[in-house]
Amino acid sequence: MRNLAPATAAFAVTFWAWNLVGPPSGSYSGWLRLSPTQLSLLVAIL
């Protein structure tokens, strides 16, 4: 139980971060003229 609470909180934070990066990724692609591969790497790294 001691590990469950921090793991759940960490999962919630990472899910929140992905939701911040995912939707505007199409805009990033246009602004930076990224290829699909470059865009996927950008989203994966962020």
C-alpha positions as CSV (number, residue, x, y, z in Angstrom):
1,M,0.0,0.0,0.0
2,R,2.9,2.3,0.7
3,N,4.1,2.1,-3.0
4,L,0.6,2.2,-4.5
5,A,-0.2,5.8,-3.6
6,P,3.1,7.3,-5.1
7,A,2.8,5.1,-8.2
8,T,-0.8,6.2,-8.8
9,A,0.2,9.8,-8.3
10,A,3.1,9.4,-10.7
11,F,0.8,7.8,-13.3
12,A,-1.6,10.7,-13.0
13,V,1.1,13.2,-13.5
14,T,2.5,11.5,-16.6
15,F,-1.0,11.1,-18.0
16,W,-1.6,14.8,-17.4
17,A,1.7,15.7,-19.2
18,W,0.8,13.6,-22.2
19,N,-2.5,15.4,-22.5
20,L,-0.7,18.7,-22.5
21,V,1.7,17.7,-25.2
22,G,-0.5,15.6,-27.5
23,P,-3.2,18.1,-28.7
24,P,-0.9,20.9,-29.8
25,S,1.5,18.5,-31.5
26,G,-0.1,19.3,-34.9
27,S,0.6,23.0,-34.4
28,Y,4.2,22.2,-33.5
29,S,4.6,20.2,-36.7
30,G,3.5,23.2,-38.7
31,W,5.5,25.8,-36.9
32,L,8.7,23.8,-36.9
33,R,8.2,22.0,-40.3
34,L,8.7,18.6,-38.7
35,S,8.4,15.3,-40.5
36,P,6.1,12.7,-38.9
37,T,9.1,10.9,-37.5
38,Q,10.5,14.0,-36.0
39,L,7.1,14.9,-34.5
40,S,6.8,11.4,-32.9
41,L,10.3,11.8,-31.4
42,L,9.4,15.3,-30.0
43,V,6.2,13.9,-28.4
44,A,8.0,10.9,-27.0
45,I,10.8,13.0,-25.5
46,L,8.5,15.6,-24.0
